């Protein structure tokens, strides 16, 4: 029910994305006498329950009864990957220039009808490598103040973020605020950026972990040691559509 509700809200609030290929990645696991879920270790009993769950997902995809299941496909991983490497596994099947990453438990809370225009903006401005959607944590109405406070604590010399936020004629009414730390939440990103940078030669993602665990930490280190100019390499931005507080567009179920 959780993932079905997430996909239902996608169809309700971001219908432009419904025709897209939807790759649902099911991570692998190993069995042991006791479960350590965050490490991908489960008992035989929990493994059986998980296999039943994955089979149910495959059944919903095969039936295609509801519209939000009709472009879905399930990708089973043979062993434990963790969130970051699960995204990498899915990227092997992506043939589009942009990818939309949606966690199974993050639903849309309000409408977003500018996905196509957003991707046109990203295509026309290569600085927009990753664009995160507003959440309770990353709230555009207060993010600039919070980020500048954090940069001050980190002793990073920086321009006023208001002056380096971006806009695009492709999507009037939206602005993009520099996001100083990668956040593993719902986002759009360049596929090439994912392949060449996130999973590139710097090895910024560890197997079994989240992207924000290692890449986010390195982003902070680079801000401290290289300076504000390092943000351009990471290219992380927060979408601001001008909605009044609370501005969250996606949230945990």
N, C-alpha and C positions, 0 to 999 in steps of 0.2 A: 504493500500500500504506500510506503514512503516514496519509493522512486516513481510510482505511478502518479502520485500527487504532484511531485516535482515536475514531471513531464506535462501533466495537465495544466499547471500554472504557466508553463512555457507556451503552450498553445493558446491559453487565454490572454496572456499579457504580452507575449512576443511572437505573434503568429507568423511573422516574416521568417522565423527560424524553423518552423515546422517542416517545410519541404526539404530541409537539409538532411544529409545522411547523419544518423545518430548512432555513434559507437558506444555501447555500454560495456565498460571493462570490468570484468570480475577477477579479482586478484586470486592468486594461488595461496596455498597454505602448507603447513606440515603438521603432523599429529604428534601428540605427546600425552602424558598422563594427566597434565593439567593445562588449562588454557592461559595463554598470554596473548590476548587479542591484538594489541598494538604491535606485537612482533610477528603476527601471522601464525601463531602456534595455537592449535585447538585440540580438544579431545575428540575421540572417534564420534562421540554423540553429537558434538557441535559441527563436526565435519559433515556428518550425514544431514543435519539440518541445513547447512549451507548449500550442499549439493541439491537439496530439495528446492531451496530458494532460487538457485541459478536455473534449475530446470523449469520452475514456474515462470521466470523471466523469459526463457526461450519459448515457452508456450504462449505467452502474451504476444511476443514478436511474431510467432508463426500464425497466430489467429488474426492479428492486425485489426481487431475489432474497432478499437478507438483510434481516432486519427493520429494521436500522438505516439502510437506504437507502430505506425505503418512504414516509417523510414528508419526504424530502430534495428540494430543487430547486436548480438551479444558476442563479446570476445573473451573467451576463457584463457587465463594465464596458467601455465603448468606449474609454476612455483611462485613463491612470495616475491613480489616486486616492490610493494609500497606505493604510495600515491604518485610520487614523482616518476618512477620508472613505469608505472602503469600508463601514465600520460604518454611517455615515450613510446611504449608499445602500440598505443592507439595511433600515434603519428605515422607509424609505418603504413597505415591504411589511408592516410589523408592525402588527397590529390588537389585540394583547393588552396589558394594563397593565404587564407585566414582560417583560424580555428576558434571555436567557442567552447570553453571549458566550463562545465556545469557539474558541481558536486551533487551526489544523489540526494542529499538532505538539505539543499538550499533552494527554496522555492522563490519564484517571483512574487513580490508583494504588491506591485503596481504596474501599470502598463509601460511598455517601452516599444515604440513603433518606429524607431530610427535605426534599426540594426543595419539595413542595407546602406543607408547614408553614412553611418559610422564607418563601415568598411570601405566605402569610397573615400572618406576622409583619410583613413589609414593608408590606403593605396596611394593617395596623392601627397602624403606627408610622411616620409620614412622615419621621422622622429617618433611617431606614434607606434611603437613596437608592441606594447602591451597596454590595454585599456581595461581597468577594473571597474565594475559597476558599484554604485554606492551601497554600503552596508551600515549597520549600526556603528561598527568600529571606524570605518572610513566614510564619514559623513561629510560631504562637500561643504556644508554650511559652517563647519568648524575645523575642517582639515587643515587649511592653511595656517591657522593659529597654532594648532597642535604640532604640525610639521616644523614650523619655524622655531617653536620652543624646543623641540627635540634636536634640531640642527644646532641650536645654541648650546644645549647641554653637551653635544658631541664636539663643540668648538669647531664647527664647519662654517667657514665664510661662504655666504651665499647671497644671491640677489633676492629681492622681495619676490616671493612666489607668485604674487598677484601679477607681477610684470612679466613673468616668463610662462604663464599659463597660455595655452594655445587655443585658437579657434580655427574653424575651417568653413569656407563657403559651401562645402559639400553638405554640411549639416548645421544650418543656422540655428541658433538658440542653445547649442551645446558648447561647453568649454572643457578643456582638459588641463587638470591641475597636476603638476609634477608630483608623483608618488615616490617618496624617498625610500620606501622599503617594499619589496615584493610581498604581496599578501595572497595566500592560497585561498582565493574565493573566486566567484564567478567572473570571468573575464574573456575578452577577445584578444587575440594575438596573431602576429604574423607567423605563418608556419615556418618560413625560412629562419626567422629569429629563434624560434624554438629549437630547430634542428642545429643551427650553426652557432648559437650563443648559449642558450639555456642548457642544451645537451652537447655543447661543443667542446673544444679542446681544453677549456679551463676546468672541466669536470665539476660544474657548480651544483650538481645534484647527486646525492648519495643513494645507492640502492637501499630500499627499505624505508626511506625517509620522505618527508615532504619537501617540495621545492623551496619553500620559504626557510626551511631549517638551515641549509647551507648557502644557497644563493642569496637569501636575505641577509645573512650574517656577512657574507663577502661584500655585498652592496654597502653595508654600513662601514666596513673596513676601508673600502675604496673611497668612500666619502671623506673619511678621516685622513687617509694617507695621500690620495690623489687630489681630492678636492671636489668642488661642485661639478666640475667638468665631467666627472665620471658618470654622472646621471645619464648623459647622452648615450653611453654604451648600453646601459640597462634599459632605457627607454620606457620606463613604467609611468603610467598616467592614471589619474582618477577622473572618471566621467562626471561632469556636473551638468545636469539638465535644468537647473534653476528651480527644482521643486522645493517647496517650503519644508522646514523641519516638521516631523522626522523624515529625512530624505531617503532612507534605505529603499533600494529597489529589490534587493534579494535578502533573504534572511533564513536562519536555521529553523527547521520544523521542530 
